[in-house]
Structure formats: C-alpha cells, structure tokens
C-alpha cells in the first residue's frame, strides 16, 4: 500500500508538471511482472550486501531471456518503491530521452527539488541527471539511500547517441549513497563506469534457480486444467514438477507459456515426454505449427519474414 501511494503521488505530480501521468503509473506493469513471483532470495541478499559494502555504485543483474530479470527488478520496485524505469522495446519505450526525462521527473517529485518543470535539455545527455542526483543525494536523511532501478538495457535503442557515450547516458560517477540496479542480457553494451560495480549472473546459480522453479511449479500443479491433464497422463504432482523443471532449463518464460498451453488444452493429446525442451524448443514447436517448415514455404510467409527483417521495429 505504501508503494502504491508513492506511485500515485508521482503520477499526480507529473500531471501538475504538464507531463503524461500514465508514464509514471507502474501498477499494471508491476502486477503483471510479479504475478506468481517466488524465491530469488539470493538475488535480493546480494543486492543488500552490495548496498551495505559500497558507498554508491551499479549492481548489474545479467541473464538470458526468460530467466526472470524483469520480474526480479519489478518485485524489488514493488517492495521498496524506489525510482524505476522499464525499457520495453515492444511498447516503443527504449530511448535515452525517455529514460532521462522519466528519471529526472521522479527525482524532482520524490525529493521536492525546486523545479516546476523539467530542466531544459534534460533528455539530451547526462548533465541534468547528474545535477539532480547530486541535489537529491544532499537531501538524504541519515541511513537513507537513493536507488534507481533500470530494466532491460539490452532493449535500448542506440540511435542518436554519440559514439563513446554510455547506454542511456548513465553517469560514470555517482554521488554518495546513490545506486543503480540494472538488468541486461549478457551482450556487449557501451557501459563504462568509475563507480563501484558488481555483476550477478543468474546462470551461475543453477541450484537456487532450480529450487525457485519448483516453488513456482507446485501451485501451478493445482490448477483445474493442469490437474485434468496430469490425470490423463496418469502422473503425480511430484513427477509433473520434476519433469517440467527439467524441460524448462530454469527458464520462467518457458513455464509461463507451456503451463498456459497445458491448462487451456493446447497440449491435450501430447505425452509429457514429448513436451518441447527449453524456450528454443517451445518456439520451434510453434514454428512447425505455423507451417514454417513446409517445403516449399508459401510465398506469403516468405514475404512476412522479409518485411519483419527489414523493418527491425514493432
């Protein structure tokens, strides 16, 4: 409730500054990303340890698609109410300008900084952000921290950013007690900082990920549609959980899709041993269902693929 109140205040204040208040309403996104969230305690413990041991800095969560990076960050924002920006390429929210204007506005609102509107050129480079971070850090009470969560650096468009600039113009140095928690795929990005930096690779914690996957699966095994499917397969909940955990390869996105398919009849006649293995296997299964392996491939489908490759945007 406290976090919801914080988000409502940000939205109202944004409207008073002449900005679109919907951009500062994260309730729906947080609810979607954290639905069914379980575990990941090792990640939150690592974040807490980083905050305790460093006066400022960047905590970077890395991992392949589907491992739950966005869900982890959304859960952290839901728990703490910290300043947040979620890059969502499919929604067209993935530019440095959007990030800078969003975070600068939240800093002004949260810390009562003396700006009736955004500073001129706030969305052009890191100058305004760095200035506002410095001013906000000066208003921190004893023991307080300024934490900014930024999701999906790998989805950011670099169009228009000068060579050598950090992605999203993230500052190289940070004031005392200012921290960024960011998520990204393990790919090369322009991100060079002088502040302390710690990386946590989700793939390097297989046993913890396996436990979290199982915690996620057990409540799902009690859904009516899945219970009916298990009865048809003549398998127990323990077998179901163990097999799906193996097939998932610790990928939550895989489970989100495959569980829905099972629950609503998509795999009604498919033996559990023939379910697709891993997220790539799931997509390959759908690729075949779409008729994309037909020989010769229908010309209309070739045109669709060609257009998608050329456009390179939603």
ABEGO torsion letter per residue (X at the ends): XAAAAAAAAAAAAAAAAGBBAAAABAAAAAAAAABGBBEGAAAAAAAAAAAAABABEBBBBBEBBGAGAAAAAAAAAAAAGBBBBBBBAAAGBABAAAAAAAAAAAAAAAAGBBBABBBBGAAABAAAAAAAAAAAAAABBBGBBBBBBBBGAAABBABGBBBGBBBGGBBABBBBGBBBBBBBBBBBBBBBBABBBBBBBAAABAAAAAAAAAAAAAAAAABAAAAAAAAAAGBBAAAAAAAAAAAAGGBAAAAAAAAAAAAAGAAAABBAAABBBEAAAAAAAAAAAAGAABOBBBAAAAAAAAAAAAAGBX
